[in-house]
Amino acid sequence: MPLITRAVVLVLAFSVPAVAQQTRAAPAKPGPWFGVPVPPPLGQEPAVIVGERTPRPVVLPDGEAASLELTGAAIKADVNAIVNIAKESRSTHEIGSGQMWGRVTGLPSGTKAVQWGAEQFRKAGIADVKVQPIAMDPNARFWFPLSWEVRVLADPAFGPGSADVVLDSAIPLSPSDIPGGTLTAPLVYVGAANPSILQHIDVKGKVAVQLTIPQGHMLFERGPIGSRADQLVAKGAAGVFNLVRLPGNERSRDFSDCGNPCFNIGGRDGYFLETVMDRAAAAGVADKLRVRISLKTETRTNLKAENAVAVMPARSDEVIILNAHVDGWFDGAGDNADGFAVLVALARHFAKPENRPERTLVFVASAGHHSPGMNGPRNFVAANPDLAKRAVLVVNIEHVAQRNFSPARSTASDGYRQALADSGEAPIYAGITNRAPLLDTRPAGRHALRDQLRVGDIEHVERRNRRLRFAEGRARHHHAGAAALPHDRRGHRRHLHARPRTHRPLPGVLRQGGREGAARPNRSWAMTKIRRNANTKTRKHGERTEKCLQRSSPSRFRVSAAPC
């Protein structure tokens, strides 16, 4: 009896790229590039469809008069002024050919942004305003791409009229470099580049094209992209393309050390490349797909930068620090012109005599968030040890005006799924370290912190914290010693984790947005996570801090003028 072999085919369906899969699977049509539409030039079409609904208005404390400086129109005007500093970097070709531009720490555009911030602090009426110099760390190196091009080479086999296509959204990643400046190589698609896939693919001498679909933020993809790129390079890949499945056709400057050379490719350029590679494979001409990459770079050292620091003294020597970084790549409207503009608005607001708080406020327009060896907050601490020592709360204002977006039910002319922005803010996290002397971690209701935090009462909280730290130390050595743990006011034993708490350079660091803020929940002795607009247990911690930090709108933070 003949042996009958049965094959089981497993089909995996994913909702995100479903439309793209259907379109790419369509048979080739007559015309250039198998009938695949060429992607639009960079910036020709909007990346996201924005609705007409506006964010919620600012909410002020009861009895406080409306403040024009906190309105969206006033803050947006400052955002435009900050973005214009970056656009000047592009028009003057501050970096090479002008393809890379922004408010760059260590370059004139970064200095101009800091000086603009200092000027706004002075105009607000703050007398103590300083521009403090920053020297680049001796061992730091700042890599700059001066000019580049990624060109997909045409071939008659791709259809009559096919011509080379330049992928405008391509952007090189540090520390890419091409000896001689040019590389021409075949393309090979590796998808997710998992070992189960790579064992069947020969990448030697080819540019490996891998796909990434960011979930929430590109920072969560840095680890996978880097490890997969290491495998591709180890197998002999001549370079790596990261197809970043995001809305529109934009340049995404993220990731590094992901092959040499390594480029990110925007959404619609990447969709074109995927579709062409699929149809070339179906036509049996995939071996004819080639790309020519040109790249010129340089590395700079010994750069100079500065922070702008404004001090608004008050009755109490205790200090609240508000920080926003001024630098950003390209226009940097959402990273971080929005946060920088909110910082300036808060300075104008609290500079008014009727809004002066009980504690000293320090406004820091800091440099070096995106530049190696010139970290602004770190240099602020080094240059102002007394202010840092007296700080009871530090607020970092960043990415505060970003909206949610989701896949739309429509597609662009080339079949790429469009994205729709709603009026809700993007998920952003705030973390409060347990070193903050103003943080009451007892489950005693939303007003526990408000009842305790009067000027002069901090010693009581610190004494309680010392008692709890002592109990925590006992818990580390006596895992079974539950009876030794302190009780809260309701009589419940407090759970103490044996792991040491996270230490920060300043007491009471609060960071809105960014990796440091994405703390783990349910570890009150490492860091408490607050997710705005989340109806969860952790929201109680956010409610307890309302006396010191009030959420004013989806895109703004403010510190209460009343004593914390």
ROGUMAR-45707 format. One line per 5 residues: number of its first residue (from 1); for each residue x, y, z of C-alpha. Coordinates in pm, 1 decimal, always signed. Example, Ala and Ser with C-alpha at 12.3 -4.5 7.8 and 13.67 -1.06 7.14 Angstrom:
BEGIN
1	+1230.0,-450.0,+780.0; +1367.0,-106.0,+714.0
//
This chain:
BEGIN
1	+0.0,+0.0,+0.0; +153.2,+331.5,-98.2; +248.7,+567.0,+178.0; +23.1,+871.2,+188.9; +172.2,+1182.4,+341.8
6	-64.5,+1440.0,+479.3; +45.9,+1798.8,+514.3; -116.5,+2039.0,+754.2; -97.2,+2402.6,+656.3; -126.9,+2652.5,+940.0
11	-248.7,+2996.7,+843.0; -186.1,+3276.8,+1087.9; -399.6,+3587.6,+1049.5; -300.4,+3916.7,+1203.5; -540.8,+4206.2,+1218.2
16	-292.7,+4491.4,+1183.7; -147.8,+4422.6,+838.5; -450.5,+4237.7,+700.8; -537.8,+4492.2,+430.9; -175.9,+4521.2,+330.0
21	-151.5,+4142.1,+294.0; -455.7,+4126.0,+67.6; -330.6,+4405.1,-158.4; +23.7,+4266.6,-187.8; -112.2,+3923.7,-276.6
26	-296.7,+4064.7,-577.9; -155.6,+3956.1,-916.1; +85.9,+4186.4,-1093.8; -66.9,+4441.7,-1326.2; +82.0,+4576.1,-1649.7
31	+299.1,+4880.6,-1600.6; +606.8,+4985.3,-1403.0; +701.0,+4793.1,-1091.7; +444.5,+4516.3,-1146.0; +169.8,+4779.0,-1136.1
36	+256.5,+4880.1,-777.6; +200.1,+5256.8,-715.5; +517.7,+5447.2,-637.0; +507.2,+5594.9,-280.8; +447.0,+5969.8,-242.8
41	+735.5,+6207.5,-170.1; +821.0,+6275.8,+191.1; +561.8,+6499.1,+358.3; +333.6,+6529.1,+55.6; +36.4,+6367.6,+230.5
46	-52.7,+6382.7,+603.3; +45.7,+6079.7,+804.7; -265.9,+6084.8,+1023.6; -623.0,+6201.9,+965.3; -698.7,+6441.6,+1252.2
51	-1057.9,+6489.4,+1361.9; -1228.5,+6815.1,+1450.9; -1278.3,+6742.3,+1820.8; -1050.8,+6939.8,+2047.2; -885.7,+6829.2,+2372.6
56	-1051.6,+6913.9,+2700.7; -987.6,+7267.9,+2831.2; -757.7,+7355.6,+3118.2; -904.2,+7306.2,+3465.9; -804.2,+7558.7,+3731.6
61	-853.4,+7532.9,+4109.5; -1175.3,+7672.3,+4249.0; -1160.5,+8048.0,+4285.0; -857.2,+8097.3,+4063.3; -901.3,+8342.6,+3777.3
66	-861.0,+8225.0,+3419.0; -501.5,+8239.3,+3296.8; -445.2,+8327.5,+2932.7; -93.0,+8186.9,+2943.1; -236.0,+7839.0,+3006.6
71	-471.5,+7838.2,+2708.3; -408.0,+7612.8,+2412.9; -370.0,+7906.0,+2174.0; -96.6,+8067.8,+2382.4; +94.7,+7744.2,+2424.8
76	+61.7,+7656.8,+2056.6; +210.6,+7993.7,+1961.9; +520.7,+7903.4,+2162.6; +529.0,+7556.3,+2004.9; +539.7,+7725.1,+1663.5
81	+822.4,+7954.1,+1774.9; +1023.1,+7656.1,+1901.6; +957.9,+7455.7,+1583.4; +1078.2,+7752.0,+1375.4; +1418.0,+7726.0,+1543.8
86	+1440.9,+7371.3,+1411.2; +1326.8,+7471.2,+1062.9; +1607.1,+7726.1,+1052.1; +1849.7,+7438.6,+1111.0; +1713.2,+7275.5,+795.0
91	+1718.7,+7588.4,+579.1; +2077.9,+7675.2,+675.6; +2200.6,+7315.7,+627.0; +2335.3,+7307.6,+980.0; +2411.5,+6937.0,+933.9
96	+2554.7,+6839.0,+596.6; +2302.6,+6853.3,+311.4; +2016.8,+6951.5,+542.8; +1845.4,+6611.6,+539.2; +1908.6,+6586.2,+913.9
101	+1798.6,+6888.8,+1113.0; +1640.0,+6995.6,+1439.8; +1722.4,+7169.7,+1765.9; +2047.7,+6988.0,+1820.9; +2239.7,+7010.7,+2146.6
106	+2600.6,+7099.1,+2074.3; +2510.6,+7294.0,+1759.3; +2387.6,+7654.1,+1715.1; +2022.9,+7543.6,+1692.7; +2041.0,+7387.1,+2039.7
111	+2200.0,+7699.1,+2183.5; +1934.8,+7917.9,+2021.0; +1655.4,+7710.1,+2176.4; +1806.4,+7741.2,+2525.4; +1860.1,+8114.9,+2482.1
116	+1498.7,+8153.5,+2370.2; +1386.0,+7977.0,+2687.1; +1601.6,+8201.0,+2907.1; +1457.6,+8507.5,+2733.9; +1101.2,+8390.7,+2800.9
121	+1182.4,+8333.6,+3169.4; +1314.0,+8689.3,+3198.2; +1014.9,+8835.0,+3014.7; +790.5,+8651.7,+3260.3; +945.0,+8858.5,+3539.6
126	+1181.8,+8602.5,+3693.1; +1493.2,+8785.5,+3811.6; +1723.6,+8488.6,+3875.5; +1782.5,+8340.6,+3529.0; +2112.9,+8179.4,+3432.2
131	+2246.8,+8009.1,+3121.8; +2483.9,+7743.1,+3253.9; +2748.9,+7589.4,+3025.0; +2786.0,+7215.6,+2959.3; +3104.6,+7051.0,+2834.6
136	+3074.5,+6728.4,+2638.5; +3206.4,+6420.6,+2817.4; +3565.5,+6354.1,+2701.2; +3489.8,+6002.7,+2579.4; +3160.8,+6085.8,+2407.0
141	+3120.1,+6074.1,+2028.9; +2833.9,+6234.6,+1836.0; +2760.2,+6061.4,+1503.2; +2602.6,+6270.7,+1227.1; +2472.6,+6154.5,+888.0
146	+2562.0,+6434.9,+647.9; +2387.4,+6301.3,+336.4; +2233.8,+5975.0,+216.1; +2016.2,+5806.9,-43.7; +1844.3,+5467.7,-68.3
151	+1763.0,+5386.8,-432.3; +1578.1,+5072.0,-544.9; +1720.2,+4987.4,-886.1; +1482.6,+4922.5,-1173.9; +1498.4,+4629.3,-1415.3
156	+1301.0,+4556.8,-1735.5; +1173.6,+4240.9,-1566.7; +972.0,+4459.9,-1326.2; +750.1,+4591.8,-1603.6; +777.0,+4840.3,-1888.7
161	+855.4,+5192.3,-1780.8; +1007.0,+5090.2,-1446.1; +1252.5,+5353.8,-1322.2; +1467.5,+5372.5,-1009.4; +1271.7,+5463.0,-694.8
166	+1431.4,+5666.6,-415.7; +1287.6,+5584.5,-71.8; +1259.8,+5935.6,+71.7; +1165.3,+5818.7,+421.3; +1487.2,+5618.7,+462.4
171	+1708.2,+5742.6,+744.2; +2046.5,+5600.5,+850.3; +2102.7,+5493.5,+1209.6; +2410.3,+5534.6,+1427.1; +2689.7,+5437.9,+1378.1
176	+2636.8,+5334.2,+1014.9; +2921.5,+5397.6,+774.4; +2998.4,+5274.4,+421.8; +3365.0,+5261.9,+317.6; +3386.3,+5450.1,-8.4
181	+3039.7,+5595.6,+48.7; +2835.4,+5358.8,-173.9; +2699.5,+5004.4,-142.8; +2506.7,+4810.2,-408.4; +2359.5,+4476.5,-303.6
186	+2064.7,+4239.6,-357.3; +1761.2,+4256.5,-128.2; +1622.1,+3969.1,+76.6; +1306.6,+3981.3,+287.5; +1337.6,+3822.0,+633.4
191	+1010.3,+3932.2,+796.6; +1038.9,+3908.8,+1173.3; +1389.2,+3758.3,+1134.2; +1315.8,+3482.0,+1384.3; +1559.4,+3187.0,+1391.7
196	+1286.1,+2963.3,+1249.2; +1276.2,+3193.0,+946.1; +1645.1,+3269.7,+909.0; +1740.7,+2902.2,+892.9; +1577.2,+2894.0,+549.6
201	+1715.8,+3224.6,+415.2; +2059.9,+3311.5,+281.8; +2138.8,+3671.9,+374.6; +2510.9,+3667.5,+301.5; +2615.6,+3968.3,+95.6
206	+2256.2,+4099.3,+81.8; +2063.6,+4379.8,+247.0; +1823.1,+4207.5,+486.9; +1477.6,+4366.6,+504.3; +1306.7,+4309.3,+840.3
211	+959.8,+4422.0,+947.1; +872.8,+4586.7,+1278.1; +523.5,+4687.5,+1390.9; +568.0,+4913.6,+1697.4; +326.9,+4847.0,+1981.0
216	+265.9,+5171.0,+2167.1; +614.3,+5320.7,+2126.4; +923.7,+5246.5,+1921.4; +1136.3,+5220.5,+2235.2; +974.8,+4881.0,+2304.0
221	+1117.0,+4755.0,+1973.3; +1477.8,+4854.1,+2041.5; +1572.3,+4524.4,+2202.6; +1418.4,+4298.2,+1936.3; +1551.3,+4509.9,+1648.7
226	+1903.9,+4505.5,+1789.3; +1915.4,+4133.2,+1867.0; +1768.1,+4039.4,+1528.4; +2014.3,+4267.5,+1350.4; +2301.8,+4099.8,+1535.9
231	+2187.4,+3763.7,+1397.4; +2160.2,+3903.1,+1044.9; +2508.3,+4054.9,+1057.4; +2649.4,+3732.1,+1202.4; +2504.4,+3548.0,+900.7
236	+2683.7,+3787.1,+667.2; +2418.8,+4046.7,+578.5; +2569.2,+4346.5,+397.2; +2318.4,+4581.2,+562.0; +1978.7,+4597.1,+733.4
241	+1655.5,+4779.7,+648.4; +1393.7,+4816.5,+922.7; +1049.2,+4857.1,+767.6; +867.6,+5054.3,+1038.7; +491.9,+4992.4,+1006.6
246	+368.5,+5333.2,+1119.7; +116.9,+5575.3,+964.8; +210.5,+5774.2,+657.1; +558.1,+5797.5,+512.6; +770.9,+5960.8,+778.8
251	+1129.7,+5935.2,+891.5; +1160.6,+5752.1,+1221.5; +1484.8,+5828.7,+1400.0; +1508.2,+5549.3,+1652.3; +1719.1,+5235.9,+1707.3
256	+2097.0,+5212.2,+1672.1; +2370.3,+4950.4,+1634.6; +2143.0,+4745.6,+1407.9; +2386.8,+4657.5,+1130.5; +2628.9,+4848.1,+913.8
261	+2472.7,+5016.4,+735.7; +2129.2,+5015.7,+898.0; +1833.2,+5226.2,+782.2; +1476.5,+5278.0,+899.7; +1219.7,+5290.3,+618.1
266	+886.1,+5469.5,+663.4; +542.1,+5310.3,+636.3; +444.3,+5370.3,+273.8; +797.1,+5330.2,+137.7; +819.7,+5003.9,+327.2
271	+481.4,+4894.4,+194.9; +598.5,+4960.6,-161.7; +915.3,+4759.4,-101.5; +724.3,+4465.2,+53.0; +472.0,+4459.0,-229.8
276	+737.8,+4473.0,-501.1; +936.6,+4195.8,-334.8; +624.0,+3978.0,-312.3; +538.0,+4027.7,-678.6; +896.4,+3982.1,-791.4
281	+901.5,+3649.8,-608.0; +572.5,+3548.3,-770.3; +717.2,+3636.8,-1111.0; +1038.7,+3444.2,-1043.2; +1263.2,+3750.6,-1066.2
286	+1335.2,+3819.2,-699.2; +1706.6,+3775.3,-765.4; +1699.4,+4091.6,-980.6; +1596.4,+4319.1,-691.2; +1889.4,+4536.2,-592.8
291	+1943.9,+4852.8,-393.8; +2210.8,+5122.4,-408.6; +2288.6,+5299.4,-80.1; +2500.7,+5611.9,-51.9; +2599.3,+5752.4,+286.0
296	+2835.4,+6020.4,+411.9; +2886.2,+6065.0,+787.6; +3109.5,+6231.1,+1042.2; +3169.6,+6203.6,+1416.4; +3217.2,+6511.8,+1635.6
301	+3372.3,+6555.8,+1979.1; +3437.0,+6833.9,+2231.8; +3104.9,+7008.6,+2169.2; +2959.6,+7273.1,+2399.8; +2603.0,+7316.7,+2522.7
306	+2403.4,+7491.5,+2794.3; +2097.0,+7476.7,+3022.3; +1868.3,+7768.0,+3106.0; +1779.3,+7775.9,+3477.5; +1526.1,+8013.0,+3633.9
311	+1478.7,+8024.9,+4012.1; +1162.5,+8170.6,+4165.1; +1221.6,+8196.6,+4542.8; +939.2,+8159.7,+4794.7; +886.8,+8151.7,+5170.8
316	+1000.9,+7791.8,+5200.9; +1351.1,+7674.1,+5119.1; +1205.6,+7351.2,+4982.4; +1231.1,+7330.5,+4605.7; +1008.7,+7198.3,+4329.5
321	+1195.6,+7153.0,+4000.5; +1020.8,+7156.3,+3663.5; +1227.5,+7034.7,+3369.8; +1168.7,+7007.6,+2995.9; +1431.4,+6925.1,+2735.4
326	+1458.8,+7172.6,+2450.6; +1635.2,+6960.3,+2189.4; +1466.3,+6745.4,+1928.5; +1512.9,+6597.9,+1583.4; +1337.2,+6750.6,+1282.8
331	+1056.8,+6986.4,+1394.2; +1033.0,+6804.2,+1728.0; +681.6,+6938.8,+1790.7; +582.9,+6641.6,+2006.2; +933.2,+6575.9,+2137.1
336	+964.3,+6815.5,+2295.8; +842.1,+7155.4,+2173.8; +510.4,+7082.1,+2347.0; +671.0,+7011.5,+2683.6; +909.3,+7307.1,+2647.4
341	+615.8,+7539.5,+2569.7; +422.9,+7411.7,+2872.7; +730.2,+7478.6,+3091.2; +739.3,+7839.4,+2966.7; +363.4,+7877.1,+3024.7
346	+399.7,+7755.3,+3382.9; +685.0,+8000.4,+3441.2; +466.7,+8288.9,+3321.4; +176.9,+8169.9,+3536.4; +362.2,+8128.8,+3862.8
351	+565.0,+8445.7,+3813.3; +245.2,+8641.4,+3875.7; +225.6,+8756.5,+4240.3; -122.6,+8611.1,+4287.7; -2.7,+8265.6,+4178.4
356	+321.6,+8242.1,+4376.4; +344.0,+7902.9,+4553.2; +472.1,+7833.0,+4902.4; +784.3,+7652.4,+4780.7; +1066.2,+7772.8,+4561.1
361	+1016.4,+7683.8,+4194.4; +1305.1,+7607.3,+3959.6; +1243.4,+7595.4,+3584.6; +1504.9,+7406.9,+3380.5; +1515.6,+7424.0,+3001.5
366	+1761.2,+7141.0,+2963.0; +1985.6,+7023.3,+2681.5; +2122.5,+6689.4,+2571.7; +1819.8,+6459.1,+2577.2; +1908.0,+6336.2,+2227.6
371	+2281.0,+6411.9,+2225.8; +2551.9,+6189.1,+2378.2; +2776.2,+6324.3,+2651.9; +2581.4,+6645.9,+2719.2; +2304.2,+6537.4,+2955.7
376	+2121.2,+6848.5,+3073.5; +1956.6,+6724.5,+3396.4; +2277.6,+6558.5,+3512.5; +2471.2,+6879.3,+3453.2; +2200.7,+7079.7,+3630.8
381	+2251.7,+6867.1,+3942.8; +2629.9,+6909.7,+3921.3; +2603.9,+7287.8,+3876.7; +2332.0,+7341.6,+4139.2; +2393.2,+7099.0,+4426.8
386	+2210.3,+7316.2,+4679.3; +1890.9,+7330.0,+4471.2; +1911.6,+6957.7,+4407.8; +1958.7,+6883.1,+4775.8; +1654.0,+7089.3,+4871.8
391	+1429.1,+6942.5,+4604.5; +1118.9,+6764.9,+4731.0; +965.8,+6705.7,+4388.4; +1095.7,+6700.4,+4031.6; +853.1,+6712.1,+3738.4
396	+972.7,+6623.8,+3388.3; +740.4,+6761.8,+3118.7; +763.8,+6566.3,+2795.8; +544.3,+6441.3,+2508.3; +240.0,+6610.5,+2660.2
401	+38.4,+6691.2,+2345.4; +22.9,+6360.0,+2163.7; -302.9,+6196.8,+2060.6; -407.4,+5838.4,+2022.1; -431.0,+5707.0,+1668.3
406	-577.5,+5387.2,+1533.0; -613.1,+5217.1,+1193.3; -879.7,+5383.5,+982.1; -1131.7,+5203.3,+762.9; -983.2,+5369.9,+459.1
411	-665.4,+5320.1,+261.4; -439.2,+5556.2,+70.2; -415.6,+5546.8,-308.4; -143.1,+5282.5,-291.2; -347.6,+5056.1,-62.0
416	-165.0,+5140.4,+260.4; -393.3,+5155.9,+562.9; -456.0,+5510.7,+683.2; -461.3,+5615.1,+1049.7; -717.1,+5823.7,+1236.1
421	-634.1,+6042.2,+1538.2; -893.5,+6090.2,+1808.4; -925.2,+6357.4,+2075.7; -785.5,+6135.4,+2350.2; -427.4,+6161.0,+2465.7
426	-175.8,+5890.8,+2393.1; -96.5,+5658.8,+2687.9; +167.1,+5824.8,+2902.7; +299.5,+5708.7,+3236.9; +421.8,+5895.7,+3540.9
431	+641.7,+5735.3,+3804.2; +699.4,+5856.6,+4158.9; +991.3,+5713.2,+4350.0; +936.5,+5606.6,+4707.4; +1217.9,+5841.1,+4809.1
436	+979.2,+6134.2,+4767.9; +921.3,+6266.8,+5121.0; +576.4,+6390.4,+5014.9; +446.8,+6050.5,+4907.8; +216.9,+5879.0,+5156.5
441	+198.2,+5512.6,+5056.9; -52.6,+5416.7,+5322.3; -393.0,+5297.5,+5187.7; -574.0,+5561.5,+5388.3; -789.7,+5739.5,+5134.6
446	-738.0,+6010.5,+4879.9; -686.1,+6293.4,+5129.7; -408.4,+6133.6,+5334.7; -134.1,+6328.1,+5158.2; -332.6,+6652.6,+5157.9
451	-382.6,+6630.6,+5533.9; -11.4,+6587.3,+5603.5; +167.8,+6804.6,+5352.4; +192.7,+7145.3,+5507.3; +515.9,+7339.3,+5510.6
456	+705.0,+7227.4,+5819.9; +531.3,+6890.2,+5840.6; +783.9,+6709.6,+5623.3; +978.8,+6590.1,+5927.7; +679.4,+6383.2,+6035.5
461	+667.7,+6208.5,+5698.7; +1043.1,+6151.7,+5699.8; +1029.7,+5999.3,+6049.0; +755.0,+5764.2,+5930.9; +960.8,+5673.8,+5623.4
466	+1261.5,+5594.6,+5840.8; +1047.9,+5361.8,+6052.7; +917.4,+5187.5,+5743.5; +1267.3,+5154.5,+5596.0; +1381.2,+4994.6,+5922.1
471	+1090.3,+4751.2,+5902.9; +1172.4,+4679.6,+5540.3; +1527.0,+4591.0,+5637.7; +1396.3,+4346.6,+5894.8; +1168.6,+4194.4,+5632.0
476	+1465.4,+4126.3,+5405.4; +1632.6,+3917.5,+5674.7; +1319.2,+3753.9,+5814.3; +1104.3,+3635.8,+5527.0; +867.8,+3465.0,+5767.6
481	+858.8,+3751.2,+6013.9; +520.0,+3893.0,+5915.1; +451.0,+3990.9,+6272.0; +740.0,+4238.7,+6254.2; +585.0,+4431.4,+5966.6
486	+415.6,+4763.1,+6043.8; +39.3,+4804.9,+6027.1; -149.0,+5078.1,+5847.8; -425.7,+5272.5,+6018.2; -680.5,+5008.0,+5917.7
491	-490.0,+4738.8,+6100.7; -367.1,+4554.8,+5791.3; -7.7,+4437.9,+5774.4; +187.1,+4627.9,+5513.2; +346.7,+4413.3,+5243.8
496	+716.1,+4490.1,+5205.8; +918.1,+4367.6,+4909.8; +1259.7,+4227.2,+4982.0; +1413.9,+4392.7,+4677.9; +1595.9,+4721.7,+4733.1
501	+1421.5,+5031.3,+4608.2; +1525.7,+5211.4,+4294.5; +1760.2,+5501.3,+4372.6; +1756.7,+5826.1,+4178.8; +2002.5,+6117.9,+4165.9
506	+1734.8,+6346.2,+4312.3; +1477.2,+6275.1,+4582.6; +1123.6,+6255.8,+4454.9; +1173.5,+6220.8,+4081.8; +856.6,+6225.9,+3875.9
511	+894.9,+6161.5,+3505.4; +604.4,+6198.5,+3264.9; +670.7,+5985.0,+2960.9; +984.5,+5796.0,+2863.6; +1123.4,+5461.9,+2969.6
516	+1213.3,+5563.9,+3324.0; +850.5,+5646.0,+3390.1; +718.7,+5306.1,+3286.2; +741.1,+5160.7,+3633.8; +604.8,+4823.2,+3734.0
521	+273.3,+4825.7,+3920.7; +224.0,+4658.9,+4258.2; +580.3,+4729.8,+4368.6; +525.4,+5021.6,+4595.4; +878.4,+4996.0,+4734.7
526	+1043.2,+5021.0,+4393.1; +825.1,+5274.0,+4217.7; +456.4,+5355.9,+4203.3; +308.9,+5370.2,+3854.9; +44.2,+5624.0,+3774.0
531	-145.2,+5595.1,+3452.3; -348.3,+5900.4,+3376.5; -715.6,+5839.3,+3300.1; -685.6,+5477.3,+3415.8; -958.0,+5351.0,+3645.1
536	-726.8,+5122.8,+3833.9; -603.9,+5075.6,+4184.8; -287.6,+5274.6,+4107.8; -500.0,+5582.5,+4035.5; -534.3,+5627.3,+4412.3
541	-167.7,+5719.2,+4428.3; -223.5,+5983.8,+4163.4; -516.8,+6126.9,+4357.4; -302.5,+6154.0,+4667.5; -50.5,+6371.0,+4484.9
546	-313.6,+6611.2,+4353.2; -202.5,+6882.5,+4597.9; +140.8,+6896.8,+4436.5; +60.2,+6802.6,+4078.7; -266.6,+6878.9,+3906.9
551	-357.2,+6755.7,+3564.5; -492.9,+7052.6,+3373.1; -571.1,+6908.1,+3029.9; -473.1,+6620.7,+2802.9; -169.8,+6820.3,+2699.2
556	-68.9,+7022.9,+3003.5; +51.4,+6980.7,+3359.1; +55.4,+7245.2,+3628.0; +173.1,+7269.7,+3987.2; -83.0,+7396.6,+4233.4
561	-30.0,+7746.1,+4365.7; -157.8,+7630.8,+4703.4; +95.7,+7482.7,+4946.3; +157.8,+7113.9,+4881.8
//
